Amino acid sequence: MPNFPATHTLASHASAKHPVIPVILCGGAGTRLWPLSRKNFPKPFLRVGNASLIAQTVERAAAVMAAYGNAANSGQTGQNLLLVSNESYQFLLQDECAPVLGKALPNAVLHQILEPNGRNTAPAIALAALWSQTLQQGLDPVLLVLPADHLISPIDQFIQTAQLAIQAALGGSLACFGINPTAPETGFGYIQKGEALPNLPGAFSVQRFVEKPSQAVALEYLVSGQYVWNGGMFALKASDVLKGLLEHAPDVHQAATQVWGNVKGAQGQAQGQVCTFDAAEFNTLPDISIDYALMERSSNVAVVPAAFQWSDIGSWAALAEQNTADSDGNTVQAEGRGELINIDSKGTHVQMAQRTVATLGLTDILIVDTPDALLVADKSRHQDVKKVVEVLKAKGSPLVDFHPTVHRPWGTYTVLEDSNGYKIKRIEVKPRASLSLQMHHHRSEHWIVVSGTAEVTNGENVFLVRKNESTYIPAGNKHRLINPGKTLLVMIEVQSGDYLEEDDIVRFDDKYGRA
Amino acid sequence: MPNFPATHTLASHASAKHPVIPVILCGGAGTRLWPLSRKNFPKPFLRVGNASLIAQTVERAAAVMAAYGNAANSGQTGQNLLLVSNESYQFLLQDECAPVLGKALPNAVLHQILEPNGRNTAPAIALAALWSQTLQQGLDPVLLVLPADHLISPIDQFIQTAQLAIQAALGGSLACFGINPTAPETGFGYIQKGEALPNLPGAFSVQRFVEKPSQAVALEYLVSGQYVWNGGMFALKASDVLKGLLEHAPDVHQAATQVWGNVKGAQGQAQGQVCTFDAAEFNTLPDISIDYALMERSSNVAVVPAAFQWSDIGSWAALAEQNTADSDGNTVQAEGRGELINIDSKGTHVQMAQRTVATLGLTDILIVDTPDALLVADKSRHQDVKKVVEVLKAKGSPLVDFHPTVHRPWGTYTVLEDSNGYKIKRIEVKPRASLSLQMHHHRSEHWIVVSGTAEVTNGENVFLVRKNESTYIPAGNKHRLINPGKTLLVMIEVQSGDYLEEDDIVRFDDKYGRA
């Protein structure tokens, strides 16, 4: 039997030899919440309530770390948080997570493991374990593994559940968070609870894992009270992860060790590490989940039933539920300045953007309005939104991958108009950020600053362009745009030329390594 | 009994003493086809099929005139077409109608009677009659009165019906077009046919007019075969209109004569007259329909049942019907480059704009997508779209009156982005057109030409700005924009300032009389 530390000694115990490191897994895809989510702006980045799902996840993780705050701050290990994600999200992740973490824990450091492509959760967690032991030599961190796209409340209950799971992990368990089922869902994995763990009230051994069951079986599980959903959240000592994989999934252990041996960027700590990998070598990692590779095959698994409200926002129906309904069951989530006029509709959900939306006499209809795509669906068909995306994918539509607003390391650009012979963009450059030194063969650019100040390199000249001033970059001129100031730079760019695609760019120098 | 000319002598007969003048009544409002129609872009301007409803009306009218073409061209009276509309549509009317008329009948002249505000059809037709007699001294034109917003096909059948109606008018009848009812509509007036007119097969005397009947009565009428809908189309000798009004509605006759006496712009013919009126005096005209003031009170009324297909496009349902349905009863009308992805929907109508629209599992849903407003409605509620407009009106929403694209005498402007401290417009200036010499107190303007060439007055300087060139107009500078060329000038304007409303304009000189 594992030996669990008593609750009151947890903080010092955890921080001394076993610092808690949140590991946030930020997956891709966004087919079920299209058109709000796109491949380049997937579910974790969607705002639900006041913040994106991933920002809320960071906030929760920071709250758990804060529970060990004094000990960690006084110790030598510092506070660290790791994001594991696709490399294409690097700057979006940084933008979305760093301010939240910094606000909650000013001394905490944000690290990233960037995957060239997704290889499922077992390799991701294996690499996180290897990373944590490299970062904190001689220690054995507890990894608090959290998916980036779950909605959880209230936060106090989350902290409580996480504390229990961490205690279980400290005692040698592979601890899973169990979600109390609220419906006979067939889309989740189930965990059958075993005996209550001695010395750790609220935690249980695991009788068995069950993959997505049939409707009838799911109903049976729900009624029995013996089952919880597998929420994909875990507390795991790094050593236990690696030991377990060595025993139960040696191919994962071996490939991860090999891949980790050739990691780039795993040095330093103060500024946060950004770990990258060779894509071909990364593909040698087996595509397998941590549940299948480790949890289901291990005997030292524990489950901590969670007391919090939980949703994986798996469809528009789940997102609609997060909003307070009016007396006719209508919900609305407003992102822009659009206004909703409803006459005699019931049970609708409207996701607003910049436009006015009028609903008239509708029943159980879902409307998702975005600047370049509109979805209108019967609410009962919320699981089939992915079929729309499949059709678009087959047509090669850019709507699968991109929003009109595209995130770049230096800020964003938004295509306002794409017409014959010209294109208009709004370009927003973060303070102190810089676009690459670049050149276009086919287009000239007119730049008009409408907010902030720009430092412009245009051919041989470097000069400032202030609000309500403009400049002109002829095709063939080397140029660069920098925001030297402390406020956002907003610029309107009018491109003129016969070929206006993004790939007409020659980068000479780039502070983000894209040259 | 009136004395009808034989059909084969109609052409010369009509053109000699009684030239046919189409009088197209272009009404306002657009509440039932919102958000595609707005107060400043009402139903007649909506494209149905390949052209706007009013352009199609002009085309039909021209086809009737062409039936008398040789006679008219060789005679002294010329060919004339009159538009009666609100003065706010002057330039939009010109843009929409002149090319169609010019293409069909190169020698025909387009005239406008511009009302300061709508006073219903009796005053409009009275003024048209007075205008026609002023224009063609000593002659007695046949006015072919046509609403601008009806959809009719095929055109041959229309010409045939119009010929019959004109013959009836030449014989002294006030001739109404009767529409064969296809449903027990309660929204139309009905005409009960009387005896067949001797010598004019296909025309009938009128037993009685019936205002909008109840559903039961409408069904009775439909079954009886004795009733036709009052289509609001007439053939009337100008003298008969005035004589009839003098007898049956002397107040209309007197007020119209008075108002006409003070008309402005009723001189010349070659370039087309644009008749305008004093608003206060115009308001003395009784607000009464021609049906009520004249038709229902006269004994010399004839009805010519029409053989053509007809729709007044009175709602989205009527507009949807104009499109060929797929095997699931879905219709779509595409205006922009938007694409429709439909999965398992039935009976929908989608009005597309620039965006991709996905419909999933819908039944009998209407979707109208426009750049700044979206309507989603149960199809059965098509008559209640006006309720949405009422709500918007009560809120003072600009969506009732304006599209993002606004028509001006010189062309159009489209607001692409309206943000804090700046506004972006696409400005399209017609060849040889000119904006007013103007000045803004609160905003500076950056102009970038993306197509065509601009002649710019900026303070004391006048210069050309070519494609891919720009200029800057500081706040307080007198400036003017002219398209001196033969192709459309397209310019992107970025306004910068703290106050960016349209009313910050001082006009010094304007070729359209707006200074």
Interface residues (C-beta under 8 A of the other chain):
Chain A: P35 E339 I341 I343 D344 R355 T356 V357 A358 T359 L360 G361 L362 T363 I365 I367 D369 P371 D372 A373 L374 L375 V376 A377 D378 S380 R381 D384 V385 K387 V388 V391 L392 K395 S397 L399 L416 E417 S419 G421 Y422 I424 R426 S444 H446 I448 V450 S451 K467 N468 S470 Y472 V490 I492 V494 S496 G497
Chain B: P35 E339 I341 I343 D344 R355 T356 V357 A358 T359 L360 G361 L362 T363 I365 I367 D369 P371 D372 A373 L374 L375 V376 A377 D378 S380 R381 D384 V385 K387 V388 V391 L392 K395 S397 L399 L416 E417 S419 G421 Y422 I424 R426 S444 H446 I448 V450 S451 K467 N468 S470 Y472 V490 I492 V494 S496 G497
